[in-house]
Amino acid sequence: MKAQEIDVEIEELVLHGFRPEDRHTIGEAIERHLIALLETRGVPIAWLRTKVGGDLDAGCFAAGPRSAAADTGARIAEVMVEERK
């Protein structure tokens, strides 16, 4: 089986309830963690039905007020993959 290249690019990230200065750290963590998840678990079937460049919604989840930005990004990536199995 031929390996596929995985390229994750976040064009727009809408965050509510997070500090504006954390946006880049959260976005980079999402990209890194998504790539790792997709490489190990594969691309969710629902994603294959979405047009290239389509929107993906990470939905909502609770994050404590002291959650690290990188941990928040990783959690967002987890939710994105889990919700679309």
N, C-alpha and C positions, 0 to 999 in steps of 0.2 A: 504494500500500500504506500502510495506516495504521500509524504508529509506536506501539509499545506502551511504556507506562511501566514502568520496571524499578525495583523496590523491593527492596533487600536488607536483611534484618534478621537478625542473629545473636543468637538467644536464649541459646544455650549454646555455649561454646567450650572444648573439653577439650584441653589442651596438656600434653605430657609432656616434661620435660627443658628447660623454659624458665623464666626467672626470673618469679616471680609478678607483679612490678611491670611487666613487659613486656606483660601480657595485654591491656590496653586499646589500646596502640599496635599490637599484632599484629592484634587484632580490627578496629580502624578501617582498617588497611591492607588487610585481607582485603575488607572491604565496598567500599572505594574501588576496589580493583583488580578485584574481581568485576564491579562496575557497568561499568567501562571495557571489560572483556573481553566482557561480554554485549552491550554497545552496538555493539561493532565486529564481533564474531563471531557474534552471535545466541545464542539459548538452545539448549544441546545437546538433541538429540532425547530422550535418556534422561531429562533433567530434566522434559520435558513429560509423561512417563509417571509421574512421581512426584507423589503427592498434594501439594496446597498445604500447606506447613508440614511437609513430610516431612523426614527427616534426610538430610543429605549428608555423606559421609565423605571427608575429604581424603586419607585413606590415610597412608602413611609416606614420609618423605624425609629425606635427610641434611642437617643444617645445622651449620656449623662453630661452635665455641664463641664466636667473635667476630662472628657474624652479627648485623646490625642488626635490631631488632624489625620495623621497617617493611619491610625486605627479606624477612624471614621471612614476613610477612603476604602480600606480593605473591606469593611462591613458593607458598604454600598455595593462593591463588586460582588460580594457573596449573595446579597439580596437579588441583584440583577440576574445572576446565573441560576439561582435556586427558583426564582419565580417563573422561569422560562424553560423548565425541563421538558 
